[in-house]
Amino acid sequence: MPAVGMDGADHLLSKIEDAQYVANTISAWASRYIKQETATQPPSVKKGEISVSEGNHKFLREISSDNHQWLAVLERVEVLAGRPS
């Protein structure tokens, strides 16, 4: 993989312009390998309520409130008969 020069930047990317440059460079590189998915409209949720739905029919859950959206990954736990987990 080719190297990217960061003349004048410190290792913490303290300057916002350095951090933005690195973020844009990584984004451009990763876009070659990551499949873009079209964004779906979050469900309409009344204030004070929460909506939870399956994201990929496996372990991903989409959680929405009236003004926030989250993704949660549930870990699979297998329990064998007769053995404590």
ABEGO torsion letter per residue (X at the ends): XBBBBBBGBBAAGABAAAAAAAAAAAAAAAAAABBBBBBBBBBBBBBGBBBBBBAAGBABBBBBBAABBBBBBBBBBBBBBGBBX
